[in-house]
Amino acid sequence: MSDPAAAAADIVDLYDRRSEDWIADRGRTLTGHDRVWLDRFAAALSPGDTVLDVGCGSGRPIAASLLDAGFRVTGVDSSARLIAHASRDLPSGRFLQADMRTLDLGRTFAGILAWHSLFHLSPDDQRRTLPRLLAHAAPKATVLFTSGPALGHVLGDWRGEPLYHGSLDPDDYRAALTGAGFRVEHDVLAGDGGAWLARRDG
């Protein structure tokens, strides 16, 4: 499959079909780049705060680390198999099968995380989805997500299958965040991707 549109449409099924492979490859330990950014995210929150982990996968290592730190975590993922695994493995969290493109939980959270998940959507889907995710943010919420470095998409290869990544222009991410009342505190746009940490003053 070399068609980006087809690869983007297949992303939900890919993670569900290959859930056990993803669990094995992702690992259980938070390290390196992931640890640095999650520590920044957690430092902006208060003990016992609620966190929405969008694209939580199996719950490890990110949701597990947040639960261990005392946060109340709700994880959502489109893969039924990954959500079932997370629910069994991390019973102190709340895990729901849901598509971030249509997410509407009817509540807000102190922290919203879309780490290595939002960027699997096409640019058009991201334009529709990011405001939907930010609508789940409490008045003084913190949000953290990853992106590509520029508008467009790339196809990677994971275990012999095409893996889609899409991105908006950085100015589009800034506009979405500031328009929702957030202040960008940290952003890194280099190499193959970027990371955004923003806070709402309330």
C-alpha positions as CSV (number, residue, x, y, z in Angstrom):
1,M,0.0,0.0,0.0
2,S,1.7,3.2,-1.2
3,D,-1.4,5.4,-1.2
4,P,-1.4,7.8,1.8
5,A,-5.2,8.1,1.8
6,A,-5.5,4.4,2.0
7,A,-2.8,4.1,4.7
8,A,-4.6,6.8,6.8
9,A,-7.9,5.0,6.4
10,D,-6.2,1.7,7.5
11,I,-4.6,3.1,10.7
12,V,-7.3,2.0,13.1
13,D,-7.5,-1.5,11.7
14,L,-3.7,-1.8,11.6
15,Y,-3.3,-1.1,15.4
16,D,-6.1,-3.5,16.2
17,R,-4.9,-6.3,13.9
18,R,-1.3,-6.0,15.1
19,S,-2.1,-5.2,18.8
20,E,0.2,-7.8,20.2
21,D,3.0,-6.7,18.0
22,W,2.5,-3.1,19.1
23,I,2.5,-4.1,22.8
24,A,5.8,-5.9,22.3
25,D,7.4,-3.1,20.3
26,R,6.2,-0.3,22.6
27,G,7.5,-1.8,25.8
28,R,6.6,-1.2,29.3
29,T,9.1,1.4,30.4
30,L,9.0,5.2,29.7
31,T,12.4,6.4,28.6
32,G,14.3,9.1,26.7
33,H,12.3,11.7,24.8
34,D,9.0,10.3,26.1
35,R,10.1,10.6,29.7
36,V,11.3,14.2,29.3
37,W,8.0,15.4,27.9
38,L,5.8,13.3,30.2
39,D,7.7,14.7,33.2
40,R,7.0,18.3,31.9
41,F,3.3,17.4,31.5
42,A,3.0,15.9,34.9
43,A,4.8,18.8,36.6
44,A,2.1,21.2,35.3
45,L,-0.6,19.1,37.1
46,S,-1.6,18.7,40.7
47,P,-1.8,15.4,42.6
48,G,-5.0,13.6,41.9
49,D,-5.8,15.5,38.8
50,T,-7.8,14.0,35.9
51,V,-6.0,13.1,32.7
52,L,-7.4,12.1,29.3
53,D,-4.9,9.9,27.4
54,V,-6.0,10.0,23.8
55,G,-4.7,7.1,21.8
56,C,-3.6,5.3,25.0
57,G,-3.0,1.9,23.3
58,S,-2.3,-0.8,25.8
59,G,-1.9,1.7,28.6
60,R,1.8,1.1,28.9
61,P,4.0,2.9,29.4
62,I,2.3,6.3,29.5
63,A,-1.0,5.7,31.3
64,A,0.7,3.3,33.7
65,S,3.2,6.0,34.6
66,L,0.5,8.6,35.2
67,L,-1.5,6.2,37.4
68,D,1.7,5.4,39.4
69,A,2.1,9.2,39.9
70,G,-1.4,9.4,41.4
71,F,-3.3,10.9,38.6
72,R,-6.8,9.7,37.6
73,V,-6.5,8.5,34.1
74,T,-9.1,8.0,31.4
75,G,-7.7,6.4,28.3
76,V,-9.3,6.2,24.9
77,D,-8.3,4.3,21.9
78,S,-9.9,3.1,18.7
79,S,-8.6,-0.5,19.0
80,A,-10.9,-2.8,20.9
81,R,-8.0,-5.2,21.5
82,L,-5.7,-2.6,23.0
83,I,-8.4,-1.2,25.2
84,A,-9.3,-4.7,26.5
85,H,-5.6,-5.2,27.3
86,A,-5.3,-1.9,29.2
87,S,-8.5,-2.6,31.2
88,R,-7.1,-6.0,32.3
89,D,-3.6,-4.8,33.0
90,L,-4.4,-1.4,34.7
91,P,-7.7,-1.8,36.6
92,S,-7.1,1.5,38.5
93,G,-7.6,3.4,35.2
94,R,-10.7,3.9,33.1
95,F,-10.3,2.8,29.5
96,L,-12.8,3.3,26.7
97,Q,-12.9,2.3,23.0
98,A,-13.5,5.5,21.1
99,D,-12.4,7.3,17.9
100,M,-10.7,10.6,18.7
101,R,-12.3,12.1,15.6
102,T,-15.8,11.8,17.2
103,L,-14.8,12.0,20.8
104,D,-17.4,13.5,23.2
105,L,-17.1,12.4,26.8
106,G,-19.3,15.1,28.2
107,R,-16.7,16.1,30.8
108,T,-13.4,18.0,31.1
109,F,-9.9,17.1,32.3
110,A,-7.0,18.8,33.9
111,G,-4.6,17.2,31.5
112,I,-5.0,16.1,27.9
113,L,-2.4,13.9,26.2
114,A,-2.3,12.8,22.6
115,W,1.2,11.4,22.5
116,H,2.1,9.6,19.2
117,S,-1.6,9.4,18.3
118,L,-3.0,12.7,16.8
119,F,-0.3,12.5,14.2
120,H,-1.7,9.3,12.7
121,L,-4.6,11.4,11.4
122,S,-4.7,13.2,8.0
123,P,-4.3,17.0,8.1
124,D,-8.0,17.4,7.4
125,D,-8.9,15.1,10.2
126,Q,-6.5,16.8,12.6
127,R,-8.2,20.2,11.8
128,R,-11.5,18.7,12.9
129,T,-10.2,16.6,15.8
130,L,-7.8,19.0,17.7
131,P,-10.6,21.4,18.7
132,R,-12.7,18.5,19.8
133,L,-9.9,17.3,22.1
134,L,-9.4,20.8,23.4
135,A,-13.1,21.0,24.2
136,H,-12.4,18.4,26.9
137,A,-9.9,20.7,28.6
138,A,-10.8,22.2,32.1
139,P,-10.3,26.0,32.6
140,K,-6.6,25.6,33.7
141,A,-5.8,22.5,31.8
142,T,-2.4,21.4,30.3
143,V,-2.2,19.7,26.9
144,L,0.6,17.7,25.3
145,F,0.7,16.2,21.9
146,T,3.1,15.3,19.1
147,S,3.1,16.5,15.5
148,G,5.1,16.4,12.3
149,P,7.4,19.4,11.5
150,A,5.4,20.7,8.5
151,L,2.1,20.4,6.7
152,G,1.8,17.1,4.9
153,H,2.2,13.4,5.4
154,V,4.8,10.6,5.4
155,L,4.5,6.9,5.1
156,G,6.7,4.8,7.4
157,D,7.2,1.1,7.5
158,W,6.3,-0.9,10.6
159,R,6.8,-4.7,10.5
160,G,6.3,-4.7,6.8
161,E,3.1,-2.5,6.8
162,P,2.8,1.2,5.8
163,L,2.4,3.4,8.8
164,Y,0.7,6.8,8.2
165,H,1.8,10.1,9.8
166,G,0.2,13.4,9.0
167,S,0.8,17.0,10.2
168,L,-0.6,20.5,10.1
169,D,1.6,23.5,9.6
170,P,3.0,24.6,13.0
171,D,1.2,27.9,12.7
172,D,-2.1,25.9,12.5
173,Y,-1.3,24.2,15.8
174,R,-0.5,27.5,17.4
175,A,-3.7,29.0,16.1
176,A,-5.8,26.1,17.4
177,L,-4.2,26.3,20.8
178,T,-4.3,30.1,21.2
179,G,-7.9,30.2,19.9
180,A,-8.9,27.8,22.6
181,G,-7.2,29.9,25.3
182,F,-3.9,28.1,25.6
183,R,-0.5,29.5,25.9
184,V,2.3,27.4,24.3
185,E,5.0,26.8,26.9
186,H,7.2,24.4,25.1
187,D,7.5,23.3,21.5
188,V,10.1,21.5,19.6
189,L,10.0,21.2,15.8
190,A,13.0,19.4,14.5
191,G,13.9,16.4,12.4
192,D,10.9,14.1,11.7
193,G,8.5,15.5,14.3
194,G,7.6,17.9,17.0
195,A,6.1,18.1,20.5
196,W,3.7,20.7,21.9
197,L,3.0,21.5,25.6
198,A,0.5,24.3,26.3
199,R,-1.5,25.5,29.3
200,R,-4.7,27.4,29.7
201,D,-4.7,30.1,32.3
202,G,-8.4,29.7,33.1
